[in-house]
Amino acid sequence: MIWKELVEQVSALEVAGDSGEPLRGIEPLRGIEYDSRPVRPGAVFVAMAGGSTDGNRYIDQAIEAGAAGVITDSREAMHRLISARPGFPVLLVQHGRRALAEASAAFFQHPERRLAATGVTGTNGKTTTTYLTASLLNAMGRKTVLVGTIEYRIAGEVRPSIHTTPESRDLFALMAEGVGRGATEFVAEVSSHALDQGRVLGIPFDVAVFTNLTRDHLDYHRTLENYFAAKRLLFDGARYPTPRVAVLNANDASGVELAGISRQAGSEVRTYGIGQGDWRADNVSLLPGGAAFQLHTPEGSATVSSRLAGEVNILNLLAACCATHARGAAFADIVAAIPHLAAVPGRFQPVDAGQPFTVIVDYAHTDDALRNLTTLARKMQEGAAAGGRVITVFGCGGDRDRTKRPKMGEAAGQGSDLVVATSDNPRSEDPLAILADIEPGLKSTGVRYFVEPDRALAIRLALHSARPHDIVLIAGKGHEKEQILADRKVAFDDAEIALSTLRELGYGGVQ
């Protein structure tokens, strides 16, 4: 692709400089970048204003690195560039991220046209739902590109995740690679930040899934209303193409609201839930190793068993099944695949060294998710030996919504017999100050609790306190492999810390 061909596919306000070929002696273009650091000779640099910095400040660095052209959302930057470098190819655009999406789609030869996209948004359950959806599609014989919080999967190859929803350039690169490997499906977590910032512009989602809405990310969105407004962008057609099918949680008030919004936007609406919805679970039995229920759908009914524990995971499974069916999978094939679906790392993940009590690592990092987690633990205790307690270890992230901290304390206290409050990515904040924000919620419940800012010591304290038949919940970090401090990141894995502590206590086994 040459500069002139790229220009034709980007919505520009002004075009300046050489548009012929060869361009600066380099033909064809060799990349699209929005960060000046990876720019190499022949790349196009998209300079756009962001939340923490302005890419227009780095245009000179990009050119010195060999950028063959610049797309900018700053008229001032364009005029400065034209003055300093007459004839240099530059485009002025109104919306930097939209231009990034358009240029990336063009450069990577429009992989979005060869992949059917399924996007999953919501406060809780995005990761599990995307994994289950991709797993079901794989079970149907389809190759997928999966983008999520834990990792990316490109036609079976696993890579660590950089962002829950990366910038459009990176999404198009992943999709193009997947297309090259025979993928036909794209399944992605779509965060509220990504929707608000326009990171998924240019991707027409065939199926859009909504899991739920609870309090989270108010450090960014400020209000719950703004948070919901960001989520609804995936469904209402205001900024992104209206999905063909909207898959919505019938047990969630915001899901019910989205049903009306989606119908008005022209989507086919399919709902799911426990006891209600087009795809519904009835006669639910929560088992130590998963769950069983009656699945009722417009396509038929079946008794199913799942290896995923808890009502929350039943909802995630229903969402995935409904989405997979919307992508053309047969009901019977979906039912046959359900028993083989594995749990997601860091989502109700057991740590077993042969100890006489249960240890669970989970990503629960909102008050709603923590309440669901402790409720599930209580229900598991109902079918176990008498006298078992729920012990919960949790913390709250620094430089994030402070208002949820006492709510997290209250949720943990209400659902537990013993709580150990600790650190969870304190970032630039004083861990003791974060814990002070948590304590009022704990105190309001009357629960017995300890405060231990060292997370490793907190986990050890909880496990040393555990007795036979207890359930120890280690919440907040889940799959994460590091602790983010003010001046550095340190390796930290809740499951590994728990396993090593259990071995210190004299238990053998492996995780």
N, C-alpha and C positions, 0 to 999 in steps of 0.2 A: 504494500500500500504506500502511495506517495502522499505528500502533504495536501495536494489539490483534492485528491479523493477523500481524504479525511475531512477537509473543510466542508465538503458537500454534505456531510452527515452530522454536522454539529450546528446547533442553532446559534448563529453569531450575530452580534449587533454591528460589528465592524471587522473588516479583514484588511490587514496591511502586510506589506513585504512581498517577497518572491513567492509565487505559488506554482512555479513551473518545476520541471525536473531536468537534471538531477538537483536535489536540494542540498546546498552546502557541500556538494560532492558526495553525498550519502544517499543511496537509493537501494532499497526502499527504507521506509521508517522502521525503526528497530525496537520500539517500545512506547508505552504510555506510563508516565509516572506522576504522582501527586506529591512525592517527597523528593527533594533535590538530592538527597544523599545517594540513592541508587541510580541516578541518571547516568547513562552511558552514551557515547556518541551515537547519534541517530535517533534518540528518544524524543518524544514530545513531552514537555513539562506542563502540567495543568496547575496553575497557580490560583489558589482559591482561599478565601477567608474561612477560618475555622473557629471552633469554640475557644481554643487555647493559643492559637497562633495564626498568622496570616502567611500563606504560602507565597504571596507576592513579595515578601521580604527576601525570598531566596531565589529570585529569578536570575540574578547575576551568577550565583553559584551553579545553577543548573546549566546556564549557557557555557560557563567555563568548563563544565564537565562534559560538554559536547551536545547539549540539547539542540535538536534540529529545528524546533519551533516551540512557541509558547502559546498556551491558551490561558487567558486571565479574566477574572471578574472585576478587575479594577481599571477604570478608565485612566486614572492617574498613572498607574504602572505601565499601561500600554503606551501612553504618550511619552513617558520617560524612556521607555525602551526604543521607540521609534526614533527619538531624538539622539540617543546614544549609539544606536546601531541601525542606521538607515538600511532599509531593504530586508531586515531580519523578519522572518515569517511570524506573525502574531495575530491571534484572534481575540476580540473582546466579546465576552458573553455576559448575559444577565445573571445566570445561576451557575456557579462554579461546579457544584456537584452534579447538576444535570448535564453539563458539558462533559464532565469526567465520565459519566455513564454513557453518553452518546459516543464519545471518542473511543472508549474502551470496547463498547459493543462492536463498533466498526473495525477497530484494529484486530480484535480477536475473532472476526468473521462471524459475528452474531450467533454465538452458541445458544443464546436464549430462544432462538427460533427452532432449535433441534432438541431442546430439553423441555419436558413438561414440569413446571415448577409448583411445588407445594410449600407454602410458608406457614409457620406456626408461631403465634404470638400469644402473650398472656403473662401474668406475673409468675406463676408457678407451673411446672410441668412441661415447659417448652422442650427442655433437653430430652426427657424421657419420651415425649410424644414424637419428636423428630426421629429419635433412634428407633422407636417401634415402627413408625411409618416406613422408614428406609428398610428395616429388617423384613417387614411384610412384603414390600415391593421386591426385595431380593429373593424372598421365598417364592414369589411369582415368576422368578426367572429374569427379572429386570436388573440392569446395572444402574447404580445410583451415584450421584454426587451429594454428599451430606456435609452441611456446614452447621456447626453448633458450638456450644460453650466448651465442651471437653476436647473435641478433636474434629478434624476434617477427614472425610473419607472420599477418595476419588476412585470409583470403580474398584473398591476393595482395599486400596492402599490407605493406610492410616497415617495422619500427620497431626502434630500438636496444634491446638487452636491458638490463634493470636488474639482474635476478638470474637465475641458471640456472633456479631454480624459485621464482617469487615467492610471496607470501602468498596464501591462498585467495581473499580478497576481489578481488585483482587478477586471479587466474586466472578467476574467475567473470565479472568485467567483460570480459575478453578473449573468453571463450567467448560471452557474450551478444552482444557486438558481431559476432562471427563468425556466429552464428545469424541475426542481422539481415541479414547479407550473403549468406545462403544456404549457409553452411558446414554440412557434415554430419559432419566428422571433426576430432578434436582429437588432436594428436601432441605429446608433451612429454618433455623431459628431466626425469627425476625424481632429484634428488640425494639422497645419504644424509642430508644435513642436513635437507632438506625432509621426508623420510620420518620421521626421528627427531622432528622438531619438530611434525609434523602439518599441514604446509602444504598437503597434497593431500587432506585430509579432505573428504568429501562428493563426491569424484569417483570414480565406479565405473569402473575401467579394464577395458575389454572385453579388451584384449590387453596383456600385460606382457612386456617384453623385458629380458633380462639379457645384458650383453656380456662382462664378466669382472670379476675381483677381484684387484687388486694393491695394494701398499702406498701409501696416500695418506690425507690428512685425519686423521692420528693426533693432530694437535694438538687436534682436536675429539673424536674417538672414543676416543682413548687406546690402544686395542688393536685388532688386526686382527679379533679375535672380535667386538668391539662394532661395528666397521665393517660386517662381514658381517651382523650381527643387524639393523642398520638397513636394509640392502639387502633382506633377506628379508621385511621387512614388506610389501613390494609384492606378495608371493606367498603368504604363509602364512595369510592371513585373520585374523591376530591383532588388527590395528588397522584395516585397510582391507578392503573387500569383495574376496573372492577373484576374480581375473580369470577370465574364461571360458577364455582360452588363455594359456599361459605359453610364451614363445619363449626357449629357453635354449641357451647356448654349450656344445656337446658337447666342445670342446677345452679347457675350463676346469674345474678340479676343483670350484670352487664352483658352476658351472653344473650339473655332474653331481649335486652334493648338493641343489641346488634342485629338480632333477627329482623326486626322491623327496618332498620337502616339498610341491611343487605338486600332485602326484598325490594325496597325503594330504589336501590342502586342498580337492580337488575340481576342479582345473583340468585341462583337456586340455593335455597337454605335447607341444610340437613342438620338436625340437632341430635345430641347424645346426652345421656345422663343416667343416674341411678334412680330407677323408679319412674323416669319420664324421659321423653325424647324419642326421635325416630329410631335411634339405636340405643336401647336401654338395657340395663342389667337389673334383674329381679332375683329374689331369693338368694341374696349374696351370703356366702360363707367365707369368713376370713380364716385362713389356715396358717400354721406356723411357717410353711414354705411357700405361701402364695394365697390364692383365692379361687373360689368356684362360684359360678352364678349361671342363671338362665339368661341367655342373650336373645332379645326379641328385636327384629328389624322388619322393615317392609319387604325384605328379600327372603325372610324365613326366620326360624327360631332354632336354637341349639343350646345344649348344656356344655359349658366350656370350663376348662381349668387353666389357671395361669400361674406361672412361677413368680409373678410380681405381687408383693404383699401390700395390703391396705386399700381403702376405698379410693384414695387419691390416684393410685396406680390403676385401679379399675377405670376411672375416668380417663386417664391418659391412654389406656388400652382402647377404650371405646372410641376416643377421638381418632386414634391411629387407624382403627378398623374402618371407621366411617370415611376417613380421608382416602384410604387405600381403595375402598370400594368406589369412591368418587373418581378414582383414577382408572377404573375399569376392571378391577380384580373381581373375581367371582366370590360370592358369599361362602360357598362350600370350601374354596381354597383358603380363604381367610381363616375360617374356623379351624381347618386342619393345621394351620401354621401357628395358632395361638399357643399351644402347649410348649412349643420349642423356642419361644421368645425369651431371651435372657434379660436379666436386670441390667441397668446402666451403672457404670462405675460411679461410686459416690452417692448413689441414690438408694437409700435403705440397704446399704452394703454391709453384710455381716462380717465380723472378724472373729474367727474361730481357732482357738488354740487348745480346744478340749476343756475349756473352763466350764464350771457348773452354772454359769449365768450367761446371758446374751449380751453381745456388744454390737452396736449398730453405728455405722458412720453415714451421715446424711447431710446433704447440701442445705437443708432448711435454714434460711437466713432472713425470713420475714416472720412477723408474729403469727400470721395465718398458717404458714408452712410449719412453724414450730408447734402450733396448736394441733395441727393434723398429725404431726409426728408423735407427739405424746399421747394423743387419743388412740392412735394405732397401737402404741405400746401397751396402753391400758387394755385394749380389746384382746391383745395377745395374752395378757396376764389372766384374763377371765377364763381362758381354757387351759391355763397352766396350773402348777401347784400353788397352793395358798401361801400367802406371805411374801410373794415377790413384790419388789418395789421398782419404781421407775426413777433412775438417776440420770440427770441431764447435764451435759457440759455444753456451754454455748458462749458466744460473745457477739459483739456488734462491730462492724467495720468503722474505721476512722475516716474522716472527711466525707461522710455520707449523712443521710437523713438522721438527725439527732432525735426527732420526735418519735421515731419508732422504738427507741431504746427501752424506755419504761414499758412499752407495750410488749416487747420481746420478753422482758423480765416477768411481766404478769402472765404471759402465755406459758413460760417455762414453769413458773411457780404453781400455777393452777393445775398443770398436768403432771407434776413430778412430786416425788416424796423427798428428794434431795437434789439440789442444784449446785453446780460449780460454775460460777460466772468467771469468764476469762477473756483473753484477747483474741481477736479475729481480724487480722490485717489492720492494725491501728494506724498505719500510714503516718501522717505528720502529727497526729493527736497523741496526747499523753494517755496511755492505756488506763491509768487510774481515773482520769477524768471521764473516759467512756464508761467505765464500770460504775462510777458515781451516778451517771445518767440512768444506768440499768437498775440500780438498787431500789429506787422507790417502787418500781413495779414488783420486784421480788418481795419487798417488805409488805406490800398490800395484801399478799396472798397468805402470809404467815408460814410459808414453807421454810424448812431448814436449808440454809445455803452457806456456801463458802465463796470468798472472793480470792482468786489466784491469777494474777496477770500473766504469769508464765504458762503458756498453753500446754506445754509438755508436762509440767508439774500438775496442772489442772486435770489432765487426762489420767495421770498416775494416781492422783488423789481419788478420783472417781472409781477407778478400777480397784484400788486398795480398799475402798469402802464397800465394794459389791459383795453380796452374799449369794448363796445358791438361789436360783430362780429369779434373781433381779434382772432387769433390762437396763443396760447402760447406753444412753444415746449421746453420741458425740456429734454435735450439730454445727452447721455453718459453713464449713469448708468443703466437705464432700470430696470431690475429685482433685481439688487443688493441691499442688505440690510445693507451695512456698508460702511463707509468711511475709507480708509487706510491711516493713518498718519505715521509720522516718527517713533514714539515710541509706537503706539497702533492702534487698530481698534475700531471705535465707531459706534454704531447703526445709520443707516441713510437710509431712504427710500424716494426717490423723490416723489412718489405718496402720501405717508402719509403727508409729509411736505406740498405738494400742497393742499391736502384736508383740513388740519388744517388751512392753510392760508386762503383758501376760506371761511371757517367757521368764521374766524376772521373778514373777510370782510362782514359778515352778510348773507351768503348764507347757506341754510340748506342742504337737500339732503344727500345721501350717495354715496360712490364711486361705 
